[in-house]
Amino acid sequence: MERKQIVAAYLRVSTDKQTILNQKSEVLNFCRKQDMQVTTWCTETVSGTKKENERQLGTLLKRLQQGDILIITEVSRLSRKMLNIMNIIHQSIEKGITIHSIKEGYKFDTSINSQVLAFAFGLCAEIERTLISQRTREALARRRAAGIKLGRPKGSISTSKLYEHIDEIFQFRAEGLSFQKIARKYKVSPETVRLFYLRNLVKKTKKILPASETQPNEASS
């Protein structure tokens, strides 16, 4: 027996105060114009920063197979993280699933145009990471030039408790979250988070740079 094609619509809001009604209306209008009919609706209230396998979206993506269609109102409904978006799009294309993003007018499938578009998304993600890293290094340089000491004051309990969340904090910063928002999550002050982040960024930078860039040049002394 031939398997029936799935036309799925994924609707996501991040808070209970938001509504999916507008998204649903957009999907229905799109389907009427494309002569399609949604066979599966997937709706959830969850943060877009969570990975797809931690959401109902992950279960939906596992169900979809070659020839199926996934409709979203905009790319950001898949995730708030560019790398996650790229991963979802890439895996869907590999499986032969077509993704329609209504507001942007994107269609991701196995065509050459879709491959180029996916590459452009990946390039944007890489540029975004580079710019964040560059802005952070420039901020560190300005603070050093101003004579501001980087690092945690001795006996700072608030800062020390952030160590178990260090990878998560760096990920939040890479996504563009402010120190104030991160501070609210861990119930500390924004300055505590900022000092913690900058100090550990310096450590990471020293590990990456070659010895010639992290040590004084003896020839110039």
N, CA and C of each residue as an Amber inpcrd file, in Angstrom:
protein
   663
   0.8450000  -1.1980000   0.0000000   0.0000000   0.0000000   0.0000000
   0.8810000   1.2490000   0.0000000   0.5760000   2.1720000  -0.8930000
   1.3850000   3.3820000  -1.0190000   1.1450000   4.3150000   0.1670000
   2.2310000   4.8360000   0.7110000   2.1420000   5.7300000   1.8640000
   1.5850000   7.0890000   1.4440000   0.6800000   7.6190000   2.2410000
   0.0770000   8.9160000   1.9470000   1.0090000  10.0420000   2.3700000
   1.1570000  11.0330000   1.5070000   2.0290000  12.1820000   1.7940000
   1.5290000  12.9550000   3.0200000   2.4900000  13.3780000   3.8480000
   2.1680000  14.2080000   5.0090000   2.4680000  15.6660000   4.6680000
   1.4920000  16.5180000   4.8810000   1.6890000  17.9680000   4.7760000
   1.5150000  18.5100000   6.1870000   2.6210000  18.8110000   6.8340000
   2.5990000  19.2100000   8.2470000   2.8090000  20.7090000   8.4080000
   2.1170000  21.2840000   9.3570000   2.2920000  22.6960000   9.7060000
   2.8010000  22.7630000  11.1420000   3.8960000  23.4730000  11.3390000
   4.4600000  23.6120000  12.6930000   4.2520000  25.0390000  13.1700000
   3.5540000  25.1910000  14.2820000   3.2550000  26.4950000  14.8680000
   3.8570000  26.5510000  16.2720000   4.6410000  27.5990000  16.5420000
   5.2780000  27.7020000  17.8620000   5.1810000  29.1190000  18.3940000
   4.8590000  29.2240000  19.6770000   4.9560000  30.4830000  20.3980000
   5.8160000  30.2400000  21.6260000   6.4280000  31.2920000  22.1370000
   7.3710000  31.1150000  23.2480000   6.7510000  31.3560000  24.6140000
   5.5670000  31.9860000  24.6760000   4.9210000  32.2370000  25.9740000
   3.4290000  31.9700000  25.8730000   2.8170000  31.7720000  27.0320000
   1.3720000  31.5390000  27.0850000   0.5790000  32.7690000  26.6570000
   1.2040000  33.9510000  26.7250000   0.5100000  35.1910000  26.3850000
   0.4020000  35.3690000  24.8690000   1.1870000  34.6200000  24.1140000
   1.1220000  34.7010000  22.6660000   0.0840000  33.7200000  22.1400000
  -0.3000000  33.8890000  20.9070000  -1.3160000  33.0220000  20.3160000
  -0.8490000  32.4910000  18.9710000  -1.3200000  31.2980000  18.6480000
  -0.9430000  30.6800000  17.3760000  -1.9660000  30.9730000  16.2870000
  -3.0160000  31.7130000  16.6220000  -4.0980000  31.9400000  15.6660000
  -3.6130000  32.6380000  14.3960000  -2.7490000  33.6460000  14.5640000
  -2.2300000  34.3540000  13.3910000  -1.4090000  33.4190000  12.5130000
  -0.5820000  32.5810000  13.1550000   0.2230000  31.6330000  12.3870000
  -0.6640000  30.6570000  11.6260000  -1.6970000  30.1700000  12.2900000
  -2.5860000  29.2090000  11.6480000  -3.2920000  29.8310000  10.4500000
  -3.7050000  31.0860000  10.5980000  -4.3670000  31.7880000   9.5070000
  -3.4340000  31.9430000   8.3030000  -2.1680000  32.2820000   8.5770000
  -1.1910000  32.4230000   7.4980000  -0.9790000  31.1090000   6.7650000
  -0.9200000  30.0220000   7.5070000  -0.7270000  28.6990000   6.9020000
  -1.9120000  28.3270000   6.0140000  -3.1170000  28.5640000   6.5170000
  -4.3090000  28.2230000   5.7480000  -4.3990000  29.0320000   4.4600000
  -4.0680000  30.3220000   4.5330000  -4.0700000  31.1630000   3.3360000
  -3.0340000  30.6770000   2.3300000  -1.8570000  30.3140000   2.8350000
  -0.7880000  29.8080000   1.9710000  -1.2250000  28.5220000   1.2680000
  -1.8330000  27.6210000   2.0150000  -2.2560000  26.3340000   1.4530000
  -3.3350000  26.5090000   0.3880000  -4.2310000  27.4710000   0.6080000
  -5.2680000  27.7160000  -0.3950000  -4.6430000  28.1620000  -1.7240000
  -3.6370000  29.0400000  -1.6190000  -2.9840000  29.5400000  -2.8280000
  -2.1660000  28.4440000  -3.5110000  -1.6040000  27.5300000  -2.7210000
  -0.7630000  26.4730000  -3.2710000  -1.5420000  25.1940000  -3.5730000
  -2.8540000  25.2290000  -3.3260000  -3.7060000  24.0570000  -3.5320000
  -3.1930000  22.8640000  -2.7190000  -2.9060000  23.1340000  -1.4570000
  -2.4560000  22.0950000  -0.5260000  -3.4110000  22.0170000   0.6450000
  -3.3700000  20.9030000   1.3410000  -4.1880000  20.7360000   2.5360000
  -3.3390000  20.1450000   3.6530000  -3.3320000  20.8130000   4.7990000
  -2.5550000  20.3400000   5.9470000  -3.1800000  19.0580000   6.4900000
  -2.3570000  18.0430000   6.6270000  -2.8290000  16.7640000   7.1860000
  -2.4170000  16.5960000   8.6430000  -1.3940000  17.3520000   9.0620000
  -0.8950000  17.2420000  10.4370000  -0.5620000  18.6280000  10.9790000
  -1.1590000  18.9640000  12.1270000  -0.8510000  20.2300000  12.8060000
  -0.0150000  19.9210000  14.0440000   1.0690000  20.6540000  14.2060000
   1.9230000  20.4960000  15.3910000   2.0830000  21.8660000  16.0350000
   1.5310000  22.0510000  17.2330000   1.6000000  23.3370000  17.9240000
   2.2080000  23.1440000  19.3080000   2.9790000  24.1230000  19.7390000
   3.5460000  24.0530000  21.0910000   3.9610000  25.4300000  21.5820000
   3.9670000  25.5670000  22.8990000   4.4420000  26.7780000  23.5630000
   5.7540000  26.4390000  24.2360000   6.8390000  26.9000000  23.6250000
   8.1660000  26.5380000  24.1180000   9.1790000  27.5280000  23.5630000
  10.2610000  27.7200000  24.2810000  11.3160000  28.6250000  23.8300000
  11.9990000  28.0770000  22.5810000  12.2800000  28.9540000  21.6260000
  12.9620000  28.5550000  20.4060000  14.4400000  28.2840000  20.6090000
  14.9460000  28.5440000  21.8230000  16.3570000  28.2690000  22.0920000
  16.5930000  26.7940000  22.3990000  15.5100000  26.0640000  22.6940000
  15.6560000  24.6380000  22.9650000  15.9090000  23.8710000  21.6760000
  16.6900000  22.8090000  21.7630000  16.9640000  21.9860000  20.5890000
  15.6770000  21.3010000  20.1350000  15.6420000  20.9860000  18.8410000
  14.4170000  20.4040000  18.2920000  14.0540000  19.0680000  18.9370000
  15.0930000  18.2870000  19.3720000  14.7850000  16.9920000  19.9890000
  14.2210000  17.1330000  21.4000000  14.2040000  18.3610000  21.9230000
  13.6030000  18.6210000  23.2270000  12.2030000  19.2120000  23.0680000
  11.7420000  19.2850000  21.8200000  10.4310000  19.8510000  21.5210000
   9.6150000  18.8620000  20.6810000   8.3430000  19.1630000  20.5300000
   7.4850000  18.3350000  19.6890000   7.9480000  18.3810000  18.2380000
   8.6500000  19.4440000  17.8850000   9.1850000  19.5620000  16.5270000
  10.0770000  18.3720000  16.1940000  10.8780000  17.9380000  17.1600000
  11.7650000  16.8040000  16.9350000  10.9920000  15.5350000  16.5930000
   9.8940000  15.3040000  17.3050000   9.0510000  14.1350000  17.0340000
   8.4360000  14.2290000  15.6370000   8.0090000  15.4330000  15.2700000
   7.4170000  15.6380000  13.9460000   8.4290000  15.3780000  12.8420000
   9.6320000  15.8960000  13.0080000  10.6690000  15.7230000  11.9830000
  11.0190000  14.2430000  11.7770000  10.9490000  13.4630000  12.8530000
  11.2300000  12.0280000  12.7390000  10.1480000  11.3130000  11.9300000
   8.9200000  11.8050000  12.0210000   7.8140000  11.1950000  11.2840000
   7.8910000  11.4680000   9.7850000   8.3700000  12.6550000   9.4400000
   8.3750000  13.0700000   8.0370000   9.3860000  12.2630000   7.2320000
   8.9990000  11.9220000   6.0210000   9.8420000  11.1370000   5.1260000
   9.9310000  11.8070000   3.7590000  10.6170000  11.1510000   2.8520000
  10.7970000  11.6850000   1.5090000   9.4430000  11.9850000   0.8550000
   9.3480000  13.1900000   0.2980000   8.1180000  13.5970000  -0.3660000
   7.1580000  14.3580000   0.5270000   7.4020000  14.3580000   1.8360000
   6.5360000  15.0910000   2.7600000   6.8680000  16.5740000   2.7470000
   5.9630000  17.3630000   3.3080000   6.1070000  18.8230000   3.3060000
   5.9480000  19.3620000   4.7200000   6.7970000  20.3150000   5.0820000
   6.7040000  21.0030000   6.3650000   6.4900000  22.4830000   6.0920000
   5.4510000  23.0520000   6.6920000   5.1280000  24.4680000   6.4850000
   5.3120000  25.2180000   7.7980000   6.0240000  26.3440000   7.7290000
   6.2100000  27.2220000   8.8830000   5.9140000  28.6470000   8.4390000
   5.5420000  29.5120000   9.3810000   5.2410000  30.8920000   8.9940000
   6.5140000  31.6970000   8.7670000   7.5780000  31.3470000   9.4820000
   8.8740000  32.0050000   9.2950000   9.9700000  31.1040000   9.8490000
  11.1760000  31.2960000   9.3530000  12.2970000  30.4170000   9.7050000
  12.5500000  30.3890000  11.2040000  12.3550000  31.5130000  11.8900000
  12.6510000  31.5880000  13.3230000  11.7490000  30.6810000  14.1510000
  10.6520000  30.1580000  13.5710000   9.8030000  29.2180000  14.3130000
  10.5240000  27.8950000  14.5310000  11.4660000  27.5730000  13.6540000
  12.2350000  26.3380000  13.8300000  13.1600000  26.4380000  15.0230000
  13.7820000  27.6080000  15.1930000  14.7290000  27.8010000  16.2940000
  15.1370000  29.2570000  16.3600000  15.6390000  29.6740000  17.5310000
  16.2230000  31.0100000  17.6720000  17.7220000  30.9590000  17.4230000
  18.2480000  29.7370000  17.2190000  19.6790000  29.5670000  16.9950000
  19.9320000  29.2430000  15.5240000  20.7750000  30.0430000  14.9020000
  21.0520000  29.8610000  13.4830000  21.6070000  28.4730000  13.1750000
  22.4830000  27.9710000  14.0420000  23.0780000  26.6580000  13.7950000
  22.0180000  25.5550000  13.8440000  21.0570000  25.6800000  14.7580000
  19.9760000  24.6970000  14.8300000  19.0950000  24.7570000  13.5800000
  18.8310000  25.9740000  13.1180000  18.0400000  26.1390000  11.8990000
  18.7330000  25.4520000  10.7290000  20.0350000  25.6810000  10.6100000
  20.8010000  25.0810000   9.5190000  20.7750000  23.5570000   9.6090000
  20.8610000  23.0470000  10.8160000  20.8620000  21.5910000  11.0090000
  19.5190000  20.9820000  10.5980000  18.4320000  21.6350000  10.9850000
  17.0950000  21.1450000  10.6350000  16.8880000  21.1710000   9.1270000
  17.2770000  22.2870000   8.4980000  17.1080000  22.4160000   7.0460000
  17.9420000  21.3760000   6.3100000  19.1910000  21.2230000   6.7350000
  20.0880000  20.2790000   6.0590000  19.5540000  18.8480000   6.1630000
  19.1670000  18.4410000   7.3730000  18.6730000  17.0740000   7.5580000
  17.3760000  16.8390000   6.7900000  16.5310000  17.8600000   6.7250000
  15.2730000  17.7260000   5.9970000  15.5260000  17.5640000   4.5030000
  16.4380000  18.3590000   3.9600000  16.7810000  18.2490000   2.5400000
  17.3600000  16.8730000   2.2460000  18.2160000  16.3840000   3.1530000
  18.8170000  15.0680000   2.9660000  17.7540000  13.9650000   2.9300000
  16.6790000  14.1250000   3.7010000  15.6110000  13.1310000   3.7450000
  14.5980000  13.2960000   2.6090000  14.7350000  14.3820000   1.8530000
  13.7970000  14.6160000   0.7570000  12.5250000  15.3150000   1.2030000
  12.6000000  16.0140000   2.3560000  11.4570000  16.7650000   2.8760000
  11.5400000  18.2070000   2.3640000  10.4250000  18.7480000   1.9280000
  10.3770000  20.1430000   1.4650000   9.8650000  21.0390000   2.5830000
  10.5730000  22.1300000   2.8450000  10.1590000  23.0930000   3.8680000
   9.7340000  24.3950000   3.1940000   8.5430000  24.8690000   3.5310000
   8.0520000  26.1590000   3.0450000   8.0450000  27.1430000   4.2100000
   8.7130000  28.2860000   4.0480000   8.6670000  29.3550000   5.0480000
   7.8980000  30.5140000   4.4220000   6.6960000  30.7720000   4.9390000
   5.7420000  31.6570000   4.2690000   6.2030000  33.1070000   4.1700000
   6.5470000  33.7280000   5.3020000   6.8630000  35.1590000   5.2960000
   8.0690000  35.4930000   4.4260000   9.0940000  34.6640000   4.5010000
  10.3010000  34.9340000   3.7110000  10.1720000  34.4510000   2.2700000
   9.1780000  33.5940000   2.0140000   9.0110000  33.0540000   0.6690000
  10.0540000  32.0060000   0.3180000  10.6350000  31.3630000   1.3310000
  11.6680000  30.3540000   1.0890000  11.0370000  28.9920000   0.8160000
  11.6930000  28.2450000  -0.0500000  11.3310000  26.8470000  -0.2750000
  12.6150000  26.0330000  -0.2600000  12.7620000  25.1960000   0.7530000
  13.9610000  24.3760000   0.8960000  13.6540000  22.9590000   0.4130000
  14.3210000  22.5650000  -0.6670000  14.1750000  21.2010000  -1.1740000
  15.4940000  20.7750000  -1.8000000  15.4650000  19.8060000  -2.6880000
  16.7070000  19.2800000  -3.2690000  17.1790000  20.0730000  -4.4850000
  16.5130000  21.1720000  -4.8040000  16.9000000  21.9640000  -5.9720000
  18.1930000  22.7320000  -5.7260000  18.8150000  23.1640000  -6.8120000
  20.0550000  23.9400000  -6.7170000  19.8130000  25.2530000  -5.9750000
  18.6980000  25.9090000  -6.2470000  18.3920000  27.1720000  -5.5720000
  18.3300000  26.9960000  -4.0540000  17.7560000  25.8850000  -3.6180000
  17.6720000  25.6190000  -2.1820000  19.0500000  25.3640000  -1.5870000
  19.9040000  24.6720000  -2.3280000  21.2610000  24.4080000  -1.8550000
  22.0220000  25.7280000  -1.6880000  21.8470000  26.6290000  -2.6340000
  22.5080000  27.9380000  -2.5540000  21.9690000  28.7260000  -1.3680000
  20.6550000  28.6820000  -1.1700000  20.0340000  29.3970000  -0.0620000
  20.5160000  28.8450000   1.2780000  20.5980000  27.5250000   1.3730000
  21.0800000  26.8980000   2.6080000  22.5270000  27.2880000   2.8810000
  23.3350000  27.3660000   1.8080000  24.7260000  27.7930000   1.9660000
  24.7840000  29.2220000   2.4900000  23.9040000  30.0950000   1.9700000
  23.8710000  31.4880000   2.4110000  23.5270000  31.5780000   3.9010000
  22.5970000  30.7310000   4.3490000  22.2420000  30.6990000   5.7660000
  23.4560000  30.2930000   6.6080000  24.1730000  29.2720000   6.1340000
  25.3550000  28.8190000   6.8530000  26.4210000  29.8950000   6.9210000
  26.5840000  30.6340000   5.8210000  27.5650000  31.7150000   5.7870000
  27.1820000  32.8140000   6.7760000  25.8840000  33.1270000   6.8380000
  25.4180000  34.1430000   7.7890000  25.7070000  33.7170000   9.2280000
  25.5220000  32.4400000   9.5170000  25.7890000  31.9310000  10.8660000
  27.2650000  32.0750000  11.2130000  28.1230000  31.7710000  10.2460000
  29.5670000  31.8760000  10.4790000  29.9780000  33.3320000  10.6900000
  29.4450000  34.2400000   9.8790000  29.7470000  35.6680000  10.0130000
  29.2610000  36.1800000  11.3640000  28.0730000  35.7280000  11.7740000
  27.5140000  36.1370000  13.0630000  28.4400000  35.7450000  14.2110000
  28.9480000  34.5240000  14.1860000  29.8680000  34.0810000  15.2450000
  31.1500000  34.9110000  15.2370000  31.6650000  35.1970000  14.0440000
  32.9050000  35.9690000  13.9260000  32.7330000  37.3800000  14.4720000
  31.6110000  38.0240000  14.1320000  31.3650000  39.3910000  14.5940000
  31.2120000  39.4570000  16.1090000  30.5310000  38.4740000  16.6830000
  30.3760000  38.4370000  18.1410000  31.7360000  38.2980000  18.8120000
  32.5750000  37.4160000  18.2740000  33.9090000  37.2180000  18.8280000
  34.7450000  38.4870000  18.7040000  34.6420000  39.1580000  17.5470000
  35.4080000  40.3860000  17.3260000  34.9690000  41.4880000  18.2690000
  33.6560000  41.6550000  18.4520000  33.1590000  42.6940000  19.3600000
  33.6100000  42.4340000  20.7910000  33.6540000  41.1710000  21.1790000
  34.0790000  40.8220000  22.5320000  35.5510000  41.1620000  22.7410000
  36.3910000  40.8030000  21.7510000  37.8210000  41.1280000  21.8700000
  38.0460000  42.6350000  21.9330000  37.3000000  43.3930000  21.1410000
  37.4450000  44.8560000  21.1570000  37.0150000  45.4330000  22.4970000
  35.9640000  44.8620000  23.0820000  35.4990000  45.3280000  24.3890000
  36.5480000  45.0530000  25.4610000  37.1770000  43.8940000  25.3850000
  38.2480000  43.5610000  26.3280000  39.4150000  44.5320000  26.1970000
  39.7690000  44.8440000  24.9540000  40.8960000  45.7470000  24.7120000
  40.5950000  47.1410000  25.2730000  39.3770000  47.6070000  25.1070000
  39.0020000  48.9280000  25.6290000  39.0600000  48.9530000  27.1440000
  38.6310000  47.8720000  27.7780000  38.6470000  47.8250000  29.2390000
  40.0810000  47.7860000  29.7630000  40.9400000  47.0450000  29.0760000
  42.3500000  47.0280000  29.4880000  42.9720000  48.4180000  29.3280000
  42.6770000  49.0750000  28.2050000  43.2260000  50.4060000  27.9520000
  42.7520000  51.4220000  28.9890000  41.5500000  51.2000000  29.5100000
  41.0040000  52.0990000  30.5280000  41.5090000  51.7510000  31.9210000
  42.3420000  50.7130000  32.0130000  42.9050000  50.3300000  33.2950000
  41.9680000  49.5370000  34.1790000  40.9190000  48.9620000  33.5740000
  39.9680000  48.1740000  34.3490000  40.4850000  46.7510000  34.4810000
  40.5500000  46.2750000  35.7060000  41.0550000  44.9340000  35.9680000
  39.9830000  43.9020000  35.6710000  40.3430000  42.9330000  34.8610000
  39.4180000  41.8570000  34.5240000  39.6160000  40.6940000  35.4800000
  38.5320000  40.0590000  35.8550000  38.6580000  38.9040000  36.7480000
  37.6920000  38.9950000  37.9110000  37.5950000  37.9220000  38.6440000
  36.6470000  37.8390000  39.7530000  37.2890000  38.3080000  41.0460000
  36.6030000  39.1560000  41.8000000  37.1100000  39.5340000  43.1300000
  37.2170000  38.2880000  44.0060000  38.2080000  38.2770000  44.8660000
  38.4040000  37.1250000  45.7420000  37.1790000  36.9100000  46.6190000
  36.8390000  35.6420000  46.7530000  35.7190000  35.2960000  47.6160000
  34.3590000  35.5390000  47.0120000  34.2940000  35.7360000  45.6880000
  33.0110000  35.9860000  45.0460000  32.2480000  34.6860000  44.8560000
  31.2860000  34.4210000  45.7310000  30.4990000  33.1940000  45.6600000
  29.5770000  33.2140000  44.4500000  29.0030000  34.3940000  44.1460000
  28.0770000  34.5030000  43.0270000  28.7250000  34.0930000  41.7240000
  29.9950000  34.5290000  41.5400000  30.6860000  34.2070000  40.2980000
  31.0720000  32.7400000  40.2490000  31.5260000  32.1990000  41.3760000
  31.9920000  30.8150000  41.3830000  30.8720000  29.8320000  41.0540000
  29.6460000  30.1550000  41.4110000  28.5470000  29.2180000  41.1440000
  28.1690000  29.1840000  39.6700000  28.7260000  30.1110000  38.8850000
  28.4370000  30.1220000  37.4540000  29.2770000  29.1150000  36.6780000
  30.3270000  28.5730000  37.3110000  31.2290000  27.6720000  36.5860000
  30.5140000  26.4400000  36.0270000  29.5400000  25.9280000  36.7520000
  28.8480000  24.7370000  36.2550000  27.9900000  25.0490000  35.0250000
  27.7860000  26.3440000  34.7490000  26.9740000  26.7500000  33.5930000
  27.8150000  27.4530000  32.5300000  29.1270000  27.3070000  32.5900000
  30.0060000  28.0860000  31.7260000  29.7230000  27.8680000  30.2390000
  29.5330000  26.6190000  29.8160000  29.2750000  26.3450000  28.3960000
  27.9520000  26.9670000  27.9540000  26.9610000  26.8870000  28.8240000
  25.6510000  27.4450000  28.4980000  25.7320000  28.9630000  28.3890000
  26.5000000  29.6050000  29.2820000  26.6460000  31.0660000  29.2550000
  27.3340000  31.5200000  27.9800000  28.3830000  30.7980000  27.5650000
  29.0630000  31.1510000  26.3240000  28.1390000  30.9680000  25.1280000
  27.2870000  29.9530000  25.1720000  26.3310000  29.7270000  24.0870000
  25.3180000  30.8690000  24.0270000  24.8340000  31.3090000  25.2080000
  23.8880000  32.4240000  25.2560000  24.5070000  33.6860000  24.6520000
  25.7700000  33.9510000  24.9880000  26.4360000  35.1290000  24.4570000
  26.6230000  35.0170000  22.9470000  26.9240000  33.8140000  22.4680000
  27.0850000  33.6010000  21.0280000  25.7790000  33.8610000  20.2880000
  24.6580000  33.6520000  20.9910000  23.3440000  33.8870000  20.3900000
  22.9180000  35.3440000  20.5320000  23.7390000  36.1570000  21.2280000
  23.4430000  37.5800000  21.3470000  22.6770000  37.9940000  22.5870000
  22.4860000  37.0900000  23.5660000  21.7770000  37.4490000  24.7860000
  22.6070000  38.4390000  25.6010000  21.9520000  39.4120000  26.2030000
  22.6490000  40.4120000  27.0070000  23.0570000  39.8320000  28.3530000
  24.0320000  40.4930000  28.9940000  24.4480000  40.0680000  30.3290000
  23.2800000  40.1740000  31.3090000  22.4260000  41.1670000  31.0960000
  21.2910000  41.3590000  32.0000000  20.3220000  40.1800000  31.9420000
  20.0200000  39.6870000  30.7310000  19.1040000  38.5500000  30.6000000
  19.7070000  37.2760000  31.1870000  21.0210000  37.0890000  30.9370000
  21.6890000  35.9080000  31.4860000  21.7130000  35.9750000  33.0120000
  21.9450000  37.1750000  33.5460000  22.0020000  37.3540000  34.9960000
  20.6750000  36.9890000  35.6540000  19.5710000  37.3590000  35.0060000
  18.2530000  37.0330000  35.5680000  18.0480000  35.5200000  35.6360000
  18.5780000  34.8120000  34.6520000  18.4210000  33.3620000  34.6150000
  19.1060000  32.7010000  35.8050000  20.2910000  33.1970000  36.1710000
  21.0690000  32.5740000  37.2570000  20.9660000  33.3370000  38.5810000
  20.1280000  34.3720000  38.5890000  19.8520000  35.1460000  39.8060000
  21.1170000  35.7600000  40.3960000  21.8940000  36.3980000  39.5270000
  23.0740000  37.1560000  39.9480000  23.0100000  38.5140000  39.2530000
  23.9640000  39.3800000  39.5490000  23.9630000  40.6990000  38.9300000
  24.5630000  40.6410000  37.5230000  24.1650000  41.5520000  36.6290000
  24.7390000  41.5970000  35.2800000  26.2590000  41.7780000  35.3120000
  26.7570000  42.5460000  36.2780000  28.2000000  42.7570000  36.3800000
  28.9230000  41.4640000  36.7230000  28.3010000  40.6340000  37.5570000
  28.8900000  39.3380000  37.9100000  29.0260000  38.4610000  36.6730000
  27.9770000  38.4160000  35.8710000  28.0140000  37.6160000  34.6420000
  29.0520000  38.1810000  33.6690000  29.0830000  39.4990000  33.5510000
  30.0220000  40.1250000  32.6090000  31.4710000  39.8160000  32.9770000
  31.8100000  39.9680000  34.2560000  33.1640000  39.6830000  34.7020000
  33.5160000  38.2110000  34.5140000  32.5640000  37.3420000  34.8230000
  32.7740000  35.9020000  34.6470000  33.0280000  35.5670000  33.1840000
  32.2230000  36.1270000  32.3210000  32.3490000  35.8500000  30.8780000
  33.6820000  36.3690000  30.3290000  34.0230000  37.6030000  30.6490000
  35.2510000  38.1990000  30.1130000  36.4910000  37.4750000  30.6150000
  36.5030000  37.1220000  31.9050000  37.6660000  36.4310000  32.4390000
  37.8730000  35.0890000  31.7470000  36.8200000  34.3320000  31.5710000
  36.9420000  33.0220000  30.9410000  37.1740000  33.1200000  29.4510000
  36.7280000  34.2130000  28.8290000  37.0200000  34.4240000  27.4190000
  38.5130000  34.6470000  27.2220000  39.1180000  35.3910000  28.1530000
  40.5660000  35.6090000  28.0920000  41.3100000  34.2790000  28.1810000
  40.8590000  33.4130000  29.0890000  41.5090000  32.1110000  29.2480000
  41.4020000  31.2840000  27.9770000  40.2020000  31.2980000  27.3720000
  39.9970000  30.5390000  26.1430000  40.8750000  31.0800000  25.0240000
  40.9890000  32.4070000  24.9440000  41.7970000  33.0380000  23.8990000
  43.2610000  32.6700000  24.0490000  43.7740000  32.6520000  25.2760000
  45.1730000  32.3060000  25.5170000  45.4700000  30.8630000  25.1200000
  44.4860000  29.9740000  25.3100000  44.6880000  28.5710000  24.9290000
  44.7570000  28.4010000  23.4230000  44.0120000  29.2630000  22.7050000
  43.9590000  29.1460000  21.2500000  45.1520000  29.7910000  20.5770000
  45.5910000  30.9640000  21.0840000  46.6800000  31.6890000  20.4340000
  48.0010000  30.9560000  20.5870000  48.8850000  31.0110000  19.5590000
  50.2120000  30.3980000  19.6770000  51.0610000  31.1350000  20.6930000
  52.1140000  30.4770000  21.1520000  52.9520000  31.0460000  22.2100000
  53.5070000  32.3940000  21.8190000  53.8090000  32.6060000  20.5380000
  54.4080000  33.8540000  20.0850000  53.4730000  35.0310000  20.2660000
  52.1450000  34.7570000  20.3610000  51.1870000  35.8360000  20.5030000
  50.7670000  36.0420000  21.9460000  51.0310000  35.0860000  22.8120000
  50.6200000  35.2010000  24.2090000  51.7800000  35.5460000  25.1260000
  53.0380000  35.4830000  24.6190000  54.2010000  35.7600000  25.4340000
  54.9140000  36.9990000  24.8760000  55.6220000  37.7770000  25.7350000
  56.3560000  38.9560000  25.2760000  57.4080000  38.5710000  24.2480000
  57.6690000  39.4590000  23.3240000  58.6780000  39.2490000  22.3110000
  60.0390000  39.6510000  22.8520000  60.8930000  38.6500000  23.0630000
  62.1890000  38.9160000  23.6900000  63.0430000  39.8330000  22.8300000
  62.8690000  39.7620000  21.5300000  63.7010000  40.5620000  20.6310000
  63.4060000  42.0340000  20.7540000  62.1950000  42.3820000  21.2000000
  61.8150000  43.7730000  21.2960000  62.1410000  44.3860000  22.6490000
  62.5830000  43.5520000  23.6080000  62.8610000  44.0580000  24.9530000
  64.2680000  44.6160000  25.0370000
